[in-house]
């Protein structure tokens, strides 16, 4: 085997290492959900959706879904707010995923914010991730108890 091919895995490892260092530097300083996506953003998706079930149930089902996803983990959780990080396949780019559930006027709602830390576009990955979570929550049997 030609020794020049051996450099390809080394370049891949160095690239991943650089992405992780840059991702660490660009990590949010706090785990509070942003109010909205940055203006003209091509790598962010933010929604607020009314839900059936108690906010605690909605949030727990959200955390269960996050933990079931590959390359994802929750890094902070406080009350009914959580901050998780998803990593893309191959180069492991970090995407921040914030969730907050609340009760307002007797109705439960969930606010979801998914945003890439690095780059200007995400090929629709953040919107797709949010839609997958909402589909999951729609498919889960939750206690009919409202807030």
TAZICOR-V405190 format. One line per field, one symbol per residue. phi: phi as a letter, one per 30 degrees, with the letter a starting at -180 (. if undefined). burial: + if it has 9 or more other C-alpha atoms within 8 Angstrom, else -. A space follows every 50 residues. Layout:
# TAZICOR-V405190
phi = ???
burial = ???
This chain:
# TAZICOR-V405190
phi = .ddddddddddddddddddddddddddedbcddddaddehdcbbbbbbbd bdjdeddddddddddeddddhbadcabbhcbbbbbcbddichddbdbcbb cbcbhibdbbcbbbbddbjcbbhidddddddddddddddddceddcd
burial = -----------+--++--++-++-------+-+---+---+-++++---- +++++-+++-+++-+++----+++--+--+++++++++--++++++++++ +++---++++++++++++---+---++-++--+--++----+---++
